Amino acid sequence: MLFPKNWVPQNWMVCDGSVLDTQKHLPLVAIMGLDTESPTFSLPIIDSPHSDYVYIICINGTFPQRN
């Protein structure tokens, strides 16, 4: 989601390649299709088309149910 860079909502992080602990973010790792055996993973790096905005990703929420 594109969002103003001066404030990031709770449970969201900037898509800047930050490295996170896999075990603390298993649902996100699973949704992203990453290796759950790795101790860490990186958030995607998504450049914004405008200097006042950044792309953010939800790092904590409800895991979607499969149908």
N, CA, C and O atoms as a Maestro MAE file, in Angstrom:
{
 s_m_m2io_version
 :::
 2.0.0
}

f_m_ct {
 s_m_title
 :::
 protein
 m_atom[268] {
  # First column is atom index #
  i_m_mmod_type
  r_m_x_coord
  r_m_y_coord
  r_m_z_coord
  i_m_residue_number
  s_m_chain_name
  s_m_pdb_residue_name
  s_m_pdb_atom_name
  i_m_atomic_number
  :::
  1 25 0.845 -1.160 0.000 1 A "MET " " N  " 7
  2 3 0.000 0.000 0.000 1 A "MET " " CA " 6
  3 2 0.898 1.233 0.000 1 A "MET " " C  " 6
  4 15 1.880 1.286 0.741 1 A "MET " " O  " 8
  5 25 0.577 2.196 -0.804 2 A "LEU " " N  " 7
  6 3 1.303 3.462 -0.839 2 A "LEU " " CA " 6
  7 2 0.771 4.357 0.279 2 A "LEU " " C  " 6
  8 15 -0.440 4.526 0.424 2 A "LEU " " O  " 8
  9 25 1.684 4.928 1.068 3 A "PHE " " N  " 7
  10 3 1.279 5.647 2.265 3 A "PHE " " CA " 6
  11 2 2.222 6.826 2.492 3 A "PHE " " C  " 6
  12 15 3.391 6.743 2.114 3 A "PHE " " O  " 8
  13 25 1.755 7.927 3.097 4 A "PRO " " N  " 7
  14 3 2.647 9.053 3.390 4 A "PRO " " CA " 6
  15 2 3.817 8.607 4.267 4 A "PRO " " C  " 6
  16 15 3.618 7.862 5.227 4 A "PRO " " O  " 8
  17 25 5.029 9.052 3.952 5 A "LYS " " N  " 7
  18 3 6.218 8.537 4.633 5 A "LYS " " CA " 6
  19 2 6.433 9.085 6.035 5 A "LYS " " C  " 6
  20 15 7.298 8.582 6.751 5 A "LYS " " O  " 8
  21 25 5.690 10.085 6.449 6 A "ASN " " N  " 7
  22 3 5.906 10.661 7.779 6 A "ASN " " CA " 6
  23 2 5.191 9.889 8.891 6 A "ASN " " C  " 6
  24 15 5.328 10.238 10.063 6 A "ASN " " O  " 8
  25 25 4.428 8.841 8.539 7 A "TRP " " N  " 7
  26 3 3.715 8.054 9.550 7 A "TRP " " CA " 6
  27 2 3.393 6.680 8.989 7 A "TRP " " C  " 6
  28 15 2.852 6.571 7.889 7 A "TRP " " O  " 8
  29 25 3.720 5.634 9.731 8 A "VAL " " N  " 7
  30 3 3.401 4.256 9.323 8 A "VAL " " CA " 6
  31 2 2.480 3.675 10.393 8 A "VAL " " C  " 6
  32 15 2.810 3.726 11.578 8 A "VAL " " O  " 8
  33 25 1.317 3.117 9.994 9 A "PRO " " N  " 7
  34 3 0.370 2.575 10.974 9 A "PRO " " CA " 6
  35 2 0.962 1.403 11.768 9 A "PRO " " C  " 6
  36 15 1.892 0.732 11.321 9 A "PRO " " O  " 8
  37 25 0.403 1.185 12.940 10 A "GLN " " N  " 7
  38 3 0.809 0.046 13.765 10 A "GLN " " CA " 6
  39 2 0.589 -1.249 12.986 10 A "GLN " " C  " 6
  40 15 -0.395 -1.374 12.256 10 A "GLN " " O  " 8
  41 25 1.490 -2.203 13.135 11 A "ASN " " N  " 7
  42 3 1.462 -3.508 12.465 11 A "ASN " " CA " 6
  43 2 1.793 -3.440 10.979 11 A "ASN " " C  " 6
  44 15 1.531 -4.391 10.242 11 A "ASN " " O  " 8
  45 25 2.356 -2.348 10.542 12 A "TRP " " N  " 7
  46 3 2.814 -2.193 9.158 12 A "TRP " " CA " 6
  47 2 4.275 -1.772 9.183 12 A "TRP " " C  " 6
  48 15 4.735 -1.175 10.157 12 A "TRP " " O  " 8
  49 25 5.009 -2.082 8.111 13 A "MET " " N  " 7
  50 3 6.404 -1.646 7.982 13 A "MET " " CA " 6
  51 2 6.643 -1.179 6.553 13 A "MET " " C  " 6
  52 15 5.946 -1.581 5.621 13 A "MET " " O  " 8
  53 25 7.642 -0.324 6.407 14 A "VAL " " N  " 7
  54 3 8.031 0.169 5.084 14 A "VAL " " CA " 6
  55 2 8.683 -0.971 4.298 14 A "VAL " " C  " 6
  56 15 9.458 -1.750 4.852 14 A "VAL " " O  " 8
  57 25 8.368 -1.061 3.017 15 A "CYS " " N  " 7
  58 3 8.961 -2.068 2.121 15 A "CYS " " CA " 6
  59 2 10.351 -1.596 1.707 15 A "CYS " " C  " 6
  60 15 10.562 -1.124 0.590 15 A "CYS " " O  " 8
  61 25 11.296 -1.737 2.642 16 A "ASP " " N  " 7
  62 3 12.647 -1.213 2.437 16 A "ASP " " CA " 6
  63 2 13.734 -2.282 2.562 16 A "ASP " " C  " 6
  64 15 14.916 -1.959 2.673 16 A "ASP " " O  " 8
  65 25 13.330 -3.560 2.545 17 A "GLY " " N  " 7
  66 3 14.302 -4.642 2.637 17 A "GLY " " CA " 6
  67 2 14.718 -4.986 4.058 17 A "GLY " " C  " 6
  68 15 15.684 -5.724 4.255 17 A "GLY " " O  " 8
  69 25 14.006 -4.466 5.048 18 A "SER " " N  " 7
  70 3 14.342 -4.763 6.444 18 A "SER " " CA " 6
  71 2 14.356 -6.271 6.675 18 A "SER " " C  " 6
  72 15 13.553 -7.005 6.099 18 A "SER " " O  " 8
  73 25 15.275 -6.723 7.521 19 A "VAL " " N  " 7
  74 3 15.394 -8.143 7.848 19 A "VAL " " CA " 6
  75 2 14.616 -8.404 9.142 19 A "VAL " " C  " 6
  76 15 14.810 -7.717 10.145 19 A "VAL " " O  " 8
  77 25 13.724 -9.419 9.100 20 A "LEU " " N  " 7
  78 3 12.881 -9.757 10.244 20 A "LEU " " CA " 6
  79 2 13.099 -11.205 10.656 20 A "LEU " " C  " 6
  80 15 13.592 -12.016 9.872 20 A "LEU " " O  " 8
  81 25 12.730 -11.522 11.886 21 A "ASP " " N  " 7
  82 3 12.806 -12.872 12.424 21 A "ASP " " CA " 6
  83 2 11.653 -13.711 11.857 21 A "ASP " " C  " 6
  84 15 10.485 -13.340 11.980 21 A "ASP " " O  " 8
  85 25 11.991 -14.825 11.246 22 A "THR " " N  " 7
  86 3 10.979 -15.689 10.620 22 A "THR " " CA " 6
  87 2 9.961 -16.192 11.634 22 A "THR " " C  " 6
  88 15 8.759 -16.146 11.373 22 A "THR " " O  " 8
  89 25 10.417 -16.669 12.777 23 A "GLN " " N  " 7
  90 3 9.512 -17.260 13.760 23 A "GLN " " CA " 6
  91 2 8.508 -16.248 14.316 23 A "GLN " " C  " 6
  92 15 7.407 -16.632 14.711 23 A "GLN " " O  " 8
  93 25 8.864 -14.980 14.354 24 A "LYS " " N  " 7
  94 3 7.947 -13.952 14.855 24 A "LYS " " CA " 6
  95 2 6.926 -13.535 13.810 24 A "LYS " " C  " 6
  96 15 5.943 -12.871 14.138 24 A "LYS " " O  " 8
  97 25 7.146 -13.917 12.544 25 A "HIS " " N  " 7
  98 3 6.281 -13.469 11.452 25 A "HIS " " CA " 6
  99 2 5.908 -14.625 10.517 25 A "HIS " " C  " 6
  100 15 5.896 -14.455 9.298 25 A "HIS " " O  " 8
  101 25 5.605 -15.803 11.085 26 A "LEU " " N  " 7
  102 3 5.319 -16.988 10.265 26 A "LEU " " CA " 6
  103 2 4.176 -16.794 9.271 26 A "LEU " " C  " 6
  104 15 4.316 -17.211 8.122 26 A "LEU " " O  " 8
  105 25 3.048 -16.182 9.654 27 A "PRO " " N  " 7
  106 3 1.995 -15.993 8.652 27 A "PRO " " CA " 6
  107 2 2.444 -15.153 7.452 27 A "PRO " " C  " 6
  108 15 2.114 -15.472 6.310 27 A "PRO " " O  " 8
  109 25 3.190 -14.092 7.711 28 A "LEU " " N  " 7
  110 3 3.695 -13.238 6.629 28 A "LEU " " CA " 6
  111 2 4.660 -14.024 5.746 28 A "LEU " " C  " 6
  112 15 4.600 -13.923 4.521 28 A "LEU " " O  " 8
  113 25 5.542 -14.799 6.353 29 A "VAL " " N  " 7
  114 3 6.494 -15.623 5.600 29 A "VAL " " CA " 6
  115 2 5.737 -16.601 4.709 29 A "VAL " " C  " 6
  116 15 6.094 -16.783 3.545 29 A "VAL " " O  " 8
  117 25 4.702 -17.228 5.245 30 A "ALA " " N  " 7
  118 3 3.908 -18.186 4.475 30 A "ALA " " CA " 6
  119 2 3.184 -17.509 3.307 30 A "ALA " " C  " 6
  120 15 3.174 -18.034 2.193 30 A "ALA " " O  " 8
  121 25 2.585 -16.358 3.558 31 A "ILE " " N  " 7
  122 3 1.868 -15.633 2.502 31 A "ILE " " CA " 6
  123 2 2.830 -15.202 1.398 31 A "ILE " " C  " 6
  124 15 2.478 -15.214 0.218 31 A "ILE " " O  " 8
  125 25 4.043 -14.822 1.787 32 A "MET " " N  " 7
  126 3 5.029 -14.390 0.805 32 A "MET " " CA " 6
  127 2 5.673 -15.583 0.088 32 A "MET " " C  " 6
  128 15 6.417 -15.395 -0.875 32 A "MET " " O  " 8
  129 25 5.391 -16.804 0.550 33 A "GLY " " N  " 7
  130 3 5.930 -17.993 -0.093 33 A "GLY " " CA " 6
  131 2 7.407 -18.205 0.162 33 A "GLY " " C  " 6
  132 15 8.115 -18.753 -0.683 33 A "GLY " " O  " 8
  133 25 7.876 -17.772 1.324 34 A "LEU " " N  " 7
  134 3 9.293 -17.878 1.661 34 A "LEU " " CA " 6
  135 2 9.569 -19.132 2.482 34 A "LEU " " C  " 6
  136 15 8.640 -19.801 2.935 34 A "LEU " " O  " 8
  137 25 10.835 -19.445 2.670 35 A "ASP " " N  " 7
  138 3 11.282 -20.615 3.417 35 A "ASP " " CA " 6
  139 2 11.092 -20.395 4.910 35 A "ASP " " C  " 6
  140 15 11.712 -19.505 5.492 35 A "ASP " " O  " 8
  141 25 10.233 -21.204 5.536 36 A "THR " " N  " 7
  142 3 9.981 -21.075 6.971 36 A "THR " " CA " 6
  143 2 11.118 -21.655 7.810 36 A "THR " " C  " 6
  144 15 11.136 -21.469 9.027 36 A "THR " " O  " 8
  145 25 12.057 -22.346 7.189 37 A "GLU " " N  " 7
  146 3 13.201 -22.920 7.901 37 A "GLU " " CA " 6
  147 2 14.329 -21.907 8.098 37 A "GLU " " C  " 6
  148 15 15.187 -22.097 8.960 37 A "GLU " " O  " 8
  149 25 14.334 -20.852 7.320 38 A "SER " " N  " 7
  150 3 15.369 -19.827 7.435 38 A "SER " " CA " 6
  151 2 15.123 -19.000 8.698 38 A "SER " " C  " 6
  152 15 13.968 -18.699 9.002 38 A "SER " " O  " 8
  153 25 16.162 -18.624 9.442 39 A "PRO " " N  " 7
  154 3 15.950 -17.856 10.677 39 A "PRO " " CA " 6
  155 2 15.468 -16.419 10.442 39 A "PRO " " C  " 6
  156 15 14.820 -15.830 11.308 39 A "PRO " " O  " 8
  157 25 15.784 -15.858 9.272 40 A "THR " " N  " 7
  158 3 15.366 -14.490 8.961 40 A "THR " " CA " 6
  159 2 14.876 -14.408 7.517 40 A "THR " " C  " 6
  160 15 15.101 -15.312 6.713 40 A "THR " " O  " 8
  161 25 14.210 -13.317 7.214 41 A "PHE " " N  " 7
  162 3 13.776 -13.024 5.852 41 A "PHE " " CA " 6
  163 2 13.771 -11.518 5.673 41 A "PHE " " C  " 6
  164 15 13.777 -10.768 6.649 41 A "PHE " " O  " 8
  165 25 13.759 -11.084 4.438 42 A "SER " " N  " 7
  166 3 13.754 -9.647 4.135 42 A "SER " " CA " 6
  167 2 12.413 -9.220 3.570 42 A "SER " " C  " 6
  168 15 11.810 -9.926 2.761 42 A "SER " " O  " 8
  169 25 11.956 -8.062 4.002 43 A "LEU " " N  " 7
  170 3 10.776 -7.466 3.384 43 A "LEU " " CA " 6
  171 2 11.140 -7.058 1.957 43 A "LEU " " C  " 6
  172 15 12.312 -6.826 1.657 43 A "LEU " " O  " 8
  173 25 10.154 -6.971 1.087 44 A "PRO " " N  " 7
  174 3 10.472 -6.530 -0.276 44 A "PRO " " CA " 6
  175 2 10.946 -5.073 -0.286 44 A "PRO " " C  " 6
  176 15 10.642 -4.293 0.616 44 A "PRO " " O  " 8
  177 25 11.689 -4.741 -1.319 45 A "ILE " " N  " 7
  178 3 12.096 -3.353 -1.549 45 A "ILE " " CA " 6
  179 2 11.249 -2.842 -2.708 45 A "ILE " " C  " 6
  180 15 11.370 -3.316 -3.837 45 A "ILE " " O  " 8
  181 25 10.394 -1.874 -2.416 46 A "ILE " " N  " 7
  182 3 9.526 -1.306 -3.449 46 A "ILE " " CA " 6
  183 2 9.714 0.203 -3.431 46 A "ILE " " C  " 6
  184 15 9.346 0.875 -2.468 46 A "ILE " " O  " 8
  185 25 10.277 0.717 -4.483 47 A "ASP " " N  " 7
  186 3 10.512 2.157 -4.587 47 A "ASP " " CA " 6
  187 2 9.220 2.906 -4.870 47 A "ASP " " C  " 6
  188 15 8.385 2.459 -5.656 47 A "ASP " " O  " 8
  189 25 9.072 4.036 -4.225 48 A "SER " " N  " 7
  190 3 7.889 4.867 -4.396 48 A "SER " " CA " 6
  191 2 8.047 5.789 -5.599 48 A "SER " " C  " 6
  192 15 9.152 6.247 -5.890 48 A "SER " " O  " 8
  193 25 6.948 6.064 -6.300 49 A "PRO " " N  " 7
  194 3 7.018 7.011 -7.411 49 A "PRO " " CA " 6
  195 2 7.089 8.472 -6.958 49 A "PRO " " C  " 6
  196 15 7.277 9.371 -7.777 49 A "PRO " " O  " 8
  197 25 6.937 8.702 -5.651 50 A "HIS " " N  " 7
  198 3 6.919 10.069 -5.131 50 A "HIS " " CA " 6
  199 2 7.712 10.121 -3.829 50 A "HIS " " C  " 6
  200 15 7.574 9.226 -2.995 50 A "HIS " " O  " 8
  201 25 8.526 11.136 -3.639 51 A "SER " " N  " 7
  202 3 9.408 11.225 -2.470 51 A "SER " " CA " 6
  203 2 8.671 11.393 -1.137 51 A "SER " " C  " 6
  204 15 9.262 11.147 -0.085 51 A "SER " " O  " 8
  205 25 7.410 11.800 -1.152 52 A "ASP " " N  " 7
  206 3 6.655 11.978 0.089 52 A "ASP " " CA " 6
  207 2 5.888 10.732 0.510 52 A "ASP " " C  " 6
  208 15 5.195 10.749 1.528 52 A "ASP " " O  " 8
  209 25 6.003 9.641 -0.266 53 A "TYR " " N  " 7
  210 3 5.253 8.418 0.009 53 A "TYR " " CA " 6
  211 2 6.183 7.212 0.007 53 A "TYR " " C  " 6
  212 15 7.236 7.221 -0.631 53 A "TYR " " O  " 8
  213 25 5.775 6.170 0.736 54 A "VAL " " N  " 7
  214 3 6.496 4.899 0.753 54 A "VAL " " CA " 6
  215 2 5.479 3.775 0.607 54 A "VAL " " C  " 6
  216 15 4.298 3.940 0.913 54 A "VAL " " O  " 8
  217 25 5.961 2.633 0.136 55 A "TYR " " N  " 7
  218 3 5.115 1.444 0.132 55 A "TYR " " CA " 6
  219 2 5.270 0.756 1.477 55 A "TYR " " C  " 6
  220 15 6.382 0.622 1.987 55 A "TYR " " O  " 8
  221 25 4.141 0.313 2.059 56 A "ILE " " N  " 7
  222 3 4.163 -0.378 3.336 56 A "ILE " " CA " 6
  223 2 3.500 -1.747 3.178 56 A "ILE " " C  " 6
  224 15 2.719 -1.970 2.252 56 A "ILE " " O  " 8
  225 25 3.825 -2.657 4.096 57 A "ILE " " N  " 7
  226 3 3.275 -4.006 4.094 57 A "ILE " " CA " 6
  227 2 2.814 -4.338 5.510 57 A "ILE " " C  " 6
  228 15 3.480 -3.991 6.485 57 A "ILE " " O  " 8
  229 25 1.676 -5.010 5.615 58 A "CYS " " N  " 7
  230 3 1.157 -5.424 6.920 58 A "CYS " " CA " 6
  231 2 2.002 -6.589 7.428 58 A "CYS " " C  " 6
  232 15 2.184 -7.580 6.721 58 A "CYS " " O  " 8
  233 25 2.513 -6.473 8.642 59 A "ILE " " N  " 7
  234 3 3.357 -7.530 9.199 59 A "ILE " " CA " 6
  235 2 2.651 -8.323 10.293 59 A "ILE " " C  " 6
  236 15 3.198 -9.309 10.788 59 A "ILE " " O  " 8
  237 25 1.453 -7.910 10.676 60 A "ASN " " N  " 7
  238 3 0.731 -8.602 11.732 60 A "ASN " " CA " 6
  239 2 -0.765 -8.420 11.506 60 A "ASN " " C  " 6
  240 15 -1.251 -7.295 11.395 60 A "ASN " " O  " 8
  241 25 -1.480 -9.516 11.440 61 A "GLY " " N  " 7
  242 3 -2.917 -9.445 11.231 61 A "GLY " " CA " 6
  243 2 -3.507 -10.836 11.199 61 A "GLY " " C  " 6
  244 15 -2.879 -11.791 11.655 61 A "GLY " " O  " 8
  245 25 -4.699 -10.960 10.669 62 A "THR " " N  " 7
  246 3 -5.384 -12.244 10.597 62 A "THR " " CA " 6
  247 2 -4.921 -13.004 9.366 62 A "THR " " C  " 6
  248 15 -4.924 -12.472 8.256 62 A "THR " " O  " 8
  249 25 -4.523 -14.253 9.572 63 A "PHE " " N  " 7
  250 3 -4.089 -15.109 8.464 63 A "PHE " " CA " 6
  251 2 -5.317 -15.489 7.653 63 A "PHE " " C  " 6
  252 15 -6.290 -15.985 8.221 63 A "PHE " " O  " 8
  253 25 -5.301 -15.270 6.333 64 A "PRO " " N  " 7
  254 3 -6.477 -15.573 5.508 64 A "PRO " " CA " 6
  255 2 -6.798 -17.068 5.484 64 A "PRO " " C  " 6
  256 15 -5.897 -17.905 5.432 64 A "PRO " " O  " 8
  257 25 -8.059 -17.384 5.521 65 A "GLN " " N  " 7
  258 3 -8.501 -18.783 5.474 65 A "GLN " " CA " 6
  259 2 -8.514 -19.295 4.042 65 A "GLN " " C  " 6
  260 15 -8.837 -18.554 3.114 65 A "GLN " " O  " 8
  261 25 -8.163 -20.561 3.867 66 A "ARG " " N  " 7
  262 3 -8.255 -21.188 2.548 66 A "ARG " " CA " 6
  263 2 -9.659 -21.737 2.347 66 A "ARG " " C  " 6
  264 15 -10.283 -22.241 3.281 66 A "ARG " " O  " 8
  265 25 -10.143 -21.633 1.126 67 A "ASN " " N  " 7
  266 3 -11.477 -22.176 0.807 67 A "ASN " " CA " 6
  267 2 -11.383 -23.604 0.337 67 A "ASN " " C  " 6
  268 15 -12.403 -24.220 0.026 67 A "ASN " " O  " 8
  :::
 }
 m_bond[267] {
  # First column is bond index #
  i_m_from
  i_m_to
  i_m_order
  :::
  1 1 2 1
  2 2 3 1
  3 3 4 2
  4 3 5 1
  5 5 6 1
  6 6 7 1
  7 7 8 2
  8 7 9 1
  9 9 10 1
  10 10 11 1
  11 11 12 2
  12 11 13 1
  13 13 14 1
  14 14 15 1
  15 15 16 2
  16 15 17 1
  17 17 18 1
  18 18 19 1
  19 19 20 2
  20 19 21 1
  21 21 22 1
  22 22 23 1
  23 23 24 2
  24 23 25 1
  25 25 26 1
  26 26 27 1
  27 27 28 2
  28 27 29 1
  29 29 30 1
  30 30 31 1
  31 31 32 2
  32 31 33 1
  33 33 34 1
  34 34 35 1
  35 35 36 2
  36 35 37 1
  37 37 38 1
  38 38 39 1
  39 39 40 2
  40 39 41 1
  41 41 42 1
  42 42 43 1
  43 43 44 2
  44 43 45 1
  45 45 46 1
  46 46 47 1
  47 47 48 2
  48 47 49 1
  49 49 50 1
  50 50 51 1
  51 51 52 2
  52 51 53 1
  53 53 54 1
  54 54 55 1
  55 55 56 2
  56 55 57 1
  57 57 58 1
  58 58 59 1
  59 59 60 2
  60 59 61 1
  61 61 62 1
  62 62 63 1
  63 63 64 2
  64 63 65 1
  65 65 66 1
  66 66 67 1
  67 67 68 2
  68 67 69 1
  69 69 70 1
  70 70 71 1
  71 71 72 2
  72 71 73 1
  73 73 74 1
  74 74 75 1
  75 75 76 2
  76 75 77 1
  77 77 78 1
  78 78 79 1
  79 79 80 2
  80 79 81 1
  81 81 82 1
  82 82 83 1
  83 83 84 2
  84 83 85 1
  85 85 86 1
  86 86 87 1
  87 87 88 2
  88 87 89 1
  89 89 90 1
  90 90 91 1
  91 91 92 2
  92 91 93 1
  93 93 94 1
  94 94 95 1
  95 95 96 2
  96 95 97 1
  97 97 98 1
  98 98 99 1
  99 99 100 2
  100 99 101 1
  101 101 102 1
  102 102 103 1
  103 103 104 2
  104 103 105 1
  105 105 106 1
  106 106 107 1
  107 107 108 2
  108 107 109 1
  109 109 110 1
  110 110 111 1
  111 111 112 2
  112 111 113 1
  113 113 114 1
  114 114 115 1
  115 115 116 2
  116 115 117 1
  117 117 118 1
  118 118 119 1
  119 119 120 2
  120 119 121 1
  121 121 122 1
  122 122 123 1
  123 123 124 2
  124 123 125 1
  125 125 126 1
  126 126 127 1
  127 127 128 2
  128 127 129 1
  129 129 130 1
  130 130 131 1
  131 131 132 2
  132 131 133 1
  133 133 134 1
  134 134 135 1
  135 135 136 2
  136 135 137 1
  137 137 138 1
  138 138 139 1
  139 139 140 2
  140 139 141 1
  141 141 142 1
  142 142 143 1
  143 143 144 2
  144 143 145 1
  145 145 146 1
  146 146 147 1
  147 147 148 2
  148 147 149 1
  149 149 150 1
  150 150 151 1
  151 151 152 2
  152 151 153 1
  153 153 154 1
  154 154 155 1
  155 155 156 2
  156 155 157 1
  157 157 158 1
  158 158 159 1
  159 159 160 2
  160 159 161 1
  161 161 162 1
  162 162 163 1
  163 163 164 2
  164 163 165 1
  165 165 166 1
  166 166 167 1
  167 167 168 2
  168 167 169 1
  169 169 170 1
  170 170 171 1
  171 171 172 2
  172 171 173 1
  173 173 174 1
  174 174 175 1
  175 175 176 2
  176 175 177 1
  177 177 178 1
  178 178 179 1
  179 179 180 2
  180 179 181 1
  181 181 182 1
  182 182 183 1
  183 183 184 2
  184 183 185 1
  185 185 186 1
  186 186 187 1
  187 187 188 2
  188 187 189 1
  189 189 190 1
  190 190 191 1
  191 191 192 2
  192 191 193 1
  193 193 194 1
  194 194 195 1
  195 195 196 2
  196 195 197 1
  197 197 198 1
  198 198 199 1
  199 199 200 2
  200 199 201 1
  201 201 202 1
  202 202 203 1
  203 203 204 2
  204 203 205 1
  205 205 206 1
  206 206 207 1
  207 207 208 2
  208 207 209 1
  209 209 210 1
  210 210 211 1
  211 211 212 2
  212 211 213 1
  213 213 214 1
  214 214 215 1
  215 215 216 2
  216 215 217 1
  217 217 218 1
  218 218 219 1
  219 219 220 2
  220 219 221 1
  221 221 222 1
  222 222 223 1
  223 223 224 2
  224 223 225 1
  225 225 226 1
  226 226 227 1
  227 227 228 2
  228 227 229 1
  229 229 230 1
  230 230 231 1
  231 231 232 2
  232 231 233 1
  233 233 234 1
  234 234 235 1
  235 235 236 2
  236 235 237 1
  237 237 238 1
  238 238 239 1
  239 239 240 2
  240 239 241 1
  241 241 242 1
  242 242 243 1
  243 243 244 2
  244 243 245 1
  245 245 246 1
  246 246 247 1
  247 247 248 2
  248 247 249 1
  249 249 250 1
  250 250 251 1
  251 251 252 2
  252 251 253 1
  253 253 254 1
  254 254 255 1
  255 255 256 2
  256 255 257 1
  257 257 258 1
  258 258 259 1
  259 259 260 2
  260 259 261 1
  261 261 262 1
  262 262 263 1
  263 263 264 2
  264 263 265 1
  265 265 266 1
  266 266 267 1
  267 267 268 2
  :::
 }
}
